[in-house]
Amino acid sequence: MTPPGLQIRLKLARADFQLDVDLNLPAQGITVLFGPSGSGKTSLLRCVAGLDRPANGLVRLGQDLWQDDAQDFFLPTWQRDLGYVFQEASLFEHLDVQHNLSFGLKRSRKPGATQALAQAIELLGIGHLMNRRCDGLSGGERQRVAMARALATQPRLLLLDEPLAALDWARRQDILPWLERMRDELHLPMLYITHSVDEVARLAEHLVVLKQGAVQAVGPVHEVLAQVQSPAIVGDEAGVVLRATVLVRDPVWHLSQVGFPGGTLWVRDSGLAVGQAVRLRVLARDLSITRQEPQETSIQNHFEGVIDAIVDDTHPSQALVRMVCGESVLLARVTQKSVTALQLSVGDQVWVQVKSVAVIG
């Protein structure tokens, strides 16, 4: 039986929109809140934390009720079993890392708090920073300390409000593996706000797309990204995320073959072991369609699929074609001219050519 997760039902008036959501989210893993600025992501997070009080609100984590206006019940923030990581790490600059983490430890009245902090230090790889003053840390190190401090309280829910937004590209790449490790090793739900499509593709297990305070789409990330009606991501970033497993490593050509529920793909060998689970990002712009099986082509990844939708893309010259390949779905961006020339229709069996695949986790 699936354990009860996070239930959020609330309305909150803002200057430019009204936040109005009704969500039932998973009991573990990262749920990403995604959408443009002003869509209500941070407002939603603040309501869950109890920092803002919406009208007609209901917030429940498992069996624990945090807010229910029908019963005139509201639990203040300090009594909610959560950790909060902000865009800018709020650390005591004049103290070293050890004392910053000890401060977080004092907030926890739970048994085993010291052990929980030790596990967080190991999980986030910050043991060597204990004697460093916080004003001498890099942005990525500061955020890892802030996350460890939040985890030291052994929260049942972790809220992360754009934790990588203040970091440059290189520092983001440094910290993403630690976030993946938190997702994979911690058995608690996390709400994670980002504007970055890369972070969505790499971290999200569940995705909530917001616009002007309303939920546009919600569900497992691979399903939401594969939608073509009201797509969550448009333009050059449109594409899908696939879960795959390394099947073969070819040391001669420095390639790995990965299998997904629909076929296999050759990707650049990044040193992952056979049997390793991986996450792939396949962009619509990197796919092409042909009526016949490709022959004598430099594109090594091709397999059969069935068209189940053709929709207009953001530019009138382009179309998005959604294809079912085995148990997986792929998106291809092609020209409207190609749709006509190939006489593509829903239900047609076609060959899909994949020019590029990114191994993202």
C-alpha positions as CSV (number, residue, x, y, z in Angstrom):
1,M,0.0,0.0,0.0
2,T,1.3,3.5,-0.9
3,P,1.9,5.5,2.2
4,P,-0.1,8.8,2.5
5,G,1.8,11.7,1.1
6,L,1.4,15.5,1.1
7,Q,-2.1,17.0,0.6
8,I,-2.2,20.7,-0.2
9,R,-5.5,22.5,-0.9
10,L,-5.4,26.3,-0.6
11,K,-6.4,29.7,-2.0
12,L,-4.3,32.8,-1.5
13,A,-4.8,36.2,-3.2
14,R,-1.7,37.9,-4.5
15,A,-1.4,41.2,-6.3
16,D,-1.1,39.7,-9.8
17,F,-2.8,36.3,-9.4
18,Q,-4.7,34.0,-7.1
19,L,-3.0,30.9,-6.0
20,D,-5.6,28.1,-6.2
21,V,-4.3,24.5,-5.9
22,D,-5.5,21.1,-4.9
23,L,-2.6,18.6,-4.8
24,N,-1.9,15.1,-3.6
25,L,1.9,14.6,-3.8
26,P,4.1,11.5,-3.2
27,A,5.4,10.5,0.3
28,Q,9.0,10.5,-0.8
29,G,11.4,11.8,-3.5
30,I,11.6,15.2,-5.2
31,T,8.5,17.0,-6.4
32,V,9.6,20.0,-8.5
33,L,7.4,23.1,-8.6
34,F,8.1,24.6,-12.0
35,G,6.8,27.7,-13.8
36,P,7.6,31.3,-14.7
37,S,8.2,34.0,-12.2
38,G,5.0,35.1,-10.6
39,S,3.3,31.7,-11.0
40,G,2.9,31.1,-7.3
41,K,5.7,28.6,-6.6
42,T,7.2,30.4,-3.5
43,S,3.8,31.4,-2.3
44,L,2.8,27.7,-2.3
45,L,6.0,26.8,-0.4
46,R,5.4,29.5,2.2
47,C,1.8,28.3,2.8
48,V,3.0,24.7,3.3
49,A,5.6,26.0,5.8
50,G,3.0,28.1,7.6
51,L,4.7,31.4,6.8
52,D,1.6,32.6,5.0
53,R,-1.9,31.6,5.9
54,P,-4.3,31.1,2.9
55,A,-8.0,31.1,3.0
56,N,-9.8,27.8,3.0
57,G,-6.5,26.0,3.4
58,L,-5.8,22.3,4.1
59,V,-2.2,21.0,4.6
60,R,-1.7,17.4,5.7
61,L,1.5,15.4,5.7
62,G,0.6,11.7,6.1
63,Q,-1.6,11.5,9.2
64,D,-0.3,14.8,10.6
65,L,-2.6,17.8,10.1
66,W,-0.9,21.1,9.8
67,Q,-3.8,23.3,8.6
68,D,-7.5,22.8,8.2
69,D,-9.6,25.9,8.1
70,A,-12.8,23.8,8.0
71,Q,-11.9,23.0,11.6
72,D,-10.3,26.4,12.3
73,F,-7.0,24.6,12.9
74,F,-3.6,26.1,12.1
75,L,-0.2,24.8,13.3
76,P,2.5,27.5,13.4
77,T,5.7,27.1,11.5
78,W,7.8,26.1,14.5
79,Q,5.6,23.2,15.2
80,R,5.6,21.8,11.7
81,D,8.0,19.0,11.1
82,L,9.9,20.5,8.2
83,G,13.2,21.9,7.0
84,Y,13.5,24.9,4.7
85,V,16.5,25.7,2.4
86,F,16.4,29.2,0.9
87,Q,17.9,30.5,-2.3
88,E,20.6,32.2,-0.3
89,A,22.1,30.1,2.5
90,S,21.3,31.8,5.8
91,L,24.4,31.0,7.8
92,F,26.1,32.7,10.7
93,E,29.0,34.2,8.9
94,H,31.2,34.7,12.0
95,L,30.9,31.1,13.0
96,D,32.5,28.0,11.5
97,V,30.6,25.2,9.9
98,Q,30.6,23.1,13.0
99,H,28.9,25.8,15.1
100,N,26.4,26.5,12.4
101,L,25.4,22.9,12.3
102,S,25.3,22.7,16.1
103,F,22.8,25.5,16.1
104,G,20.6,23.5,13.8
105,L,21.0,20.6,16.1
106,K,19.6,22.6,19.0
107,R,16.3,22.9,17.2
108,S,15.7,19.2,17.2
109,R,14.1,17.6,20.2
110,K,14.1,14.2,18.5
111,P,16.2,11.3,19.8
112,G,19.1,10.5,17.5
113,A,19.6,14.1,16.3
114,T,23.4,13.8,16.7
115,Q,23.4,10.7,14.5
116,A,21.1,12.4,12.0
117,L,23.5,15.3,11.7
118,A,26.5,12.9,11.3
119,Q,24.6,11.2,8.5
120,A,23.8,14.5,6.8
121,I,27.5,15.5,7.0
122,E,28.5,12.3,5.3
123,L,25.6,12.4,2.8
124,L,26.5,15.9,1.6
125,G,30.3,15.4,1.8
126,I,31.1,18.4,4.1
127,G,33.1,16.7,6.8
128,H,36.3,18.5,5.7
129,L,34.6,21.9,6.1
130,M,33.8,21.6,9.8
131,N,36.5,24.1,10.9
132,R,36.0,26.5,8.1
133,R,34.4,29.9,8.7
134,C,31.2,30.3,6.6
135,D,32.4,33.6,5.1
136,G,35.1,31.7,3.4
137,L,32.9,29.0,1.8
138,S,32.0,28.9,-1.9
139,G,28.3,29.2,-2.9
140,G,28.0,25.5,-3.5
141,E,29.6,24.7,-0.1
142,R,27.3,27.1,1.7
143,Q,24.2,25.5,0.2
144,R,25.4,22.0,1.2
145,V,25.9,23.3,4.8
146,A,22.5,24.8,4.8
147,M,21.0,21.5,3.6
148,A,22.8,19.6,6.2
149,R,21.6,22.0,8.9
150,A,18.0,21.5,7.7
151,L,18.4,17.7,7.7
152,A,19.8,17.7,11.2
153,T,16.3,18.4,12.6
154,Q,15.2,15.1,11.0
155,P,12.3,16.8,9.1
156,R,9.4,14.8,7.6
157,L,9.3,17.3,4.7
158,L,12.1,19.3,3.1
159,L,11.4,22.5,1.3
160,L,14.0,23.9,-1.2
161,D,13.3,27.3,-2.7
162,E,15.6,27.6,-5.8
163,P,18.7,26.4,-3.9
164,L,20.9,26.7,-7.0
165,A,19.7,30.0,-8.4
166,A,22.5,32.1,-6.9
167,L,25.2,29.8,-8.2
168,D,27.0,29.9,-11.5
169,W,26.8,27.0,-14.0
170,A,30.0,25.3,-12.7
171,R,28.9,25.4,-9.0
172,R,25.5,24.0,-10.0
173,Q,27.2,21.0,-11.6
174,D,29.2,20.5,-8.4
175,I,26.1,20.4,-6.2
176,L,23.6,18.5,-8.4
177,P,25.1,15.1,-7.6
178,W,24.6,15.8,-3.9
179,L,21.0,16.6,-4.5
180,E,20.6,13.4,-6.5
181,R,22.1,11.5,-3.6
182,M,19.6,13.2,-1.2
183,R,16.8,12.2,-3.5
184,D,17.9,8.6,-3.8
185,E,19.0,7.9,-0.2
186,L,16.6,9.9,1.9
187,H,13.1,8.5,2.4
188,L,11.3,11.8,2.8
189,P,9.3,14.0,0.5
190,M,10.9,17.2,-0.9
191,L,9.3,20.2,-2.6
192,Y,11.9,21.8,-4.8
193,I,11.4,25.1,-6.7
194,T,13.4,25.8,-9.9
195,H,13.3,27.8,-13.1
196,S,15.9,25.5,-14.7
197,V,14.7,22.8,-17.2
198,D,18.0,21.0,-16.6
199,E,17.2,20.7,-12.9
200,V,13.7,19.5,-13.7
201,A,15.0,16.8,-16.0
202,R,17.8,15.7,-13.7
203,L,16.1,15.8,-10.2
204,A,12.4,15.6,-10.5
205,E,10.5,12.4,-9.9
206,H,7.1,14.3,-9.7
207,L,6.4,17.6,-11.5
208,V,3.9,20.3,-10.8
209,V,3.6,23.0,-13.4
210,L,2.2,26.3,-12.2
211,K,1.0,29.4,-14.2
212,Q,-0.7,32.4,-12.7
213,G,-1.4,30.5,-9.5
214,A,-3.1,27.5,-11.2
215,V,-1.9,24.0,-11.8
216,Q,-1.3,23.4,-15.5
217,A,0.0,19.9,-15.2
218,V,0.9,17.4,-12.4
219,G,2.3,13.9,-12.4
220,P,5.4,11.8,-12.8
221,V,8.0,13.8,-14.6
222,H,8.3,11.4,-17.6
223,E,4.6,11.7,-18.2
224,V,4.3,15.5,-17.8
225,L,7.2,16.2,-20.1
226,A,5.8,14.0,-22.8
227,Q,2.5,15.9,-22.9
228,V,1.8,17.7,-26.2
229,Q,-1.4,19.4,-25.2
230,S,-0.5,22.4,-23.1
231,P,3.1,21.2,-22.9
232,A,5.1,22.0,-19.7
233,I,8.2,22.9,-21.6
234,V,8.3,24.4,-25.1
235,G,10.9,25.6,-27.6
236,D,14.4,24.0,-27.8
237,E,14.1,22.6,-24.3
238,A,11.1,20.4,-25.2
239,G,11.8,16.7,-24.8
240,V,11.4,13.6,-22.6
241,V,13.1,11.9,-19.7
242,L,13.7,8.2,-19.9
243,R,14.7,5.7,-17.2
244,A,17.3,3.2,-18.5
245,T,19.9,0.7,-17.5
246,V,23.4,0.2,-18.8
247,L,23.5,-3.0,-20.8
248,V,26.9,-3.1,-22.5
249,R,30.1,-1.1,-22.4
250,D,32.2,-1.0,-25.6
251,P,35.8,-0.1,-24.8
252,V,36.8,0.1,-28.4
253,W,34.5,2.9,-29.4
254,H,34.0,4.3,-25.9
255,L,30.3,3.9,-26.0
256,S,27.7,2.3,-23.7
257,Q,24.4,0.7,-24.8
258,V,21.5,1.4,-22.5
259,G,18.1,-0.2,-22.5
260,F,14.8,1.5,-21.8
261,P,11.2,0.3,-22.0
262,G,11.0,0.6,-25.8
263,G,14.4,-0.1,-27.1
264,T,18.1,0.5,-26.7
265,L,20.4,3.5,-27.3
266,W,24.1,4.0,-27.8
267,V,25.5,6.8,-25.6
268,R,28.9,8.1,-24.8
269,D,30.6,5.9,-22.2
270,S,30.8,7.9,-19.0
271,G,32.3,5.1,-16.9
272,L,29.0,3.8,-15.5
273,A,28.9,0.1,-14.7
274,V,26.8,-2.5,-16.5
275,G,23.5,-2.8,-14.6
276,Q,23.7,0.9,-13.4
277,A,20.3,2.7,-13.6
278,V,20.6,6.0,-15.5
279,R,18.3,8.9,-16.5
280,L,18.3,10.0,-20.1
281,R,17.2,13.3,-21.6
282,V,16.1,13.1,-25.2
283,L,15.2,16.5,-26.8
284,A,12.6,16.8,-29.5
285,R,15.0,18.7,-31.7
286,D,17.3,15.7,-31.8
287,L,14.8,13.3,-33.3
288,S,13.8,12.7,-36.9
289,I,11.2,10.5,-38.5
290,T,11.4,8.3,-41.6
291,R,8.9,5.9,-43.2
292,Q,11.5,3.2,-43.8
293,E,14.2,1.6,-41.7
294,P,17.3,3.8,-42.0
295,Q,20.2,2.3,-43.9
296,E,23.8,3.4,-44.2
297,T,23.4,6.3,-41.8
298,S,25.7,7.8,-39.2
299,I,22.8,7.9,-36.8
300,Q,23.1,4.7,-34.9
301,N,20.1,5.0,-32.7
302,H,16.8,4.2,-34.5
303,F,13.8,2.1,-33.7
304,E,10.1,1.7,-34.6
305,G,7.3,3.7,-33.0
306,V,3.6,4.6,-33.5
307,I,2.4,8.2,-33.9
308,D,-0.2,9.0,-31.3
309,A,-0.4,12.8,-31.7
310,I,0.7,15.6,-34.0
311,V,0.3,19.2,-32.8
312,D,1.4,22.6,-33.8
313,D,4.6,23.8,-32.2
314,T,5.4,27.4,-31.0
315,H,6.5,28.5,-34.5
316,P,4.1,28.0,-37.4
317,S,6.7,26.2,-39.5
318,Q,7.1,23.4,-36.9
319,A,5.1,20.5,-35.5
320,L,5.6,18.3,-32.5
321,V,5.1,14.6,-33.1
322,R,4.5,12.3,-30.2
323,M,5.3,8.6,-30.7
324,V,4.9,5.5,-28.6
325,C,7.9,3.2,-28.6
326,G,7.2,0.1,-26.6
327,E,6.3,1.4,-23.1
328,S,7.9,4.7,-23.6
329,V,7.0,8.0,-25.3
330,L,9.3,10.2,-27.5
331,L,8.7,13.7,-29.0
332,A,10.1,14.8,-32.3
333,R,10.1,18.3,-33.7
334,V,9.8,18.3,-37.5
335,T,8.7,20.9,-40.0
336,Q,5.0,21.1,-41.1
337,K,6.4,20.6,-44.6
338,S,7.8,17.2,-43.5
339,V,4.5,16.2,-41.9
340,T,2.8,16.9,-45.3
341,A,5.6,15.4,-47.4
342,L,5.7,12.1,-45.4
343,Q,1.9,12.2,-45.0
344,L,2.2,11.6,-41.3
345,S,-1.0,10.7,-39.4
346,V,-2.0,9.5,-36.0
347,G,-1.7,5.7,-35.9
348,D,1.1,5.5,-38.5
349,Q,4.1,3.2,-37.8
350,V,7.3,5.0,-38.4
351,W,11.0,4.8,-37.7
352,V,12.5,7.2,-35.2
353,Q,16.1,8.4,-35.5
354,V,17.8,9.8,-32.3
355,K,20.8,12.0,-33.1
356,S,21.8,12.8,-29.6
357,V,21.1,11.6,-26.0
358,A,22.2,13.2,-22.8
359,V,22.9,11.0,-19.8
360,I,21.9,13.3,-17.0
361,G,21.9,11.1,-13.9
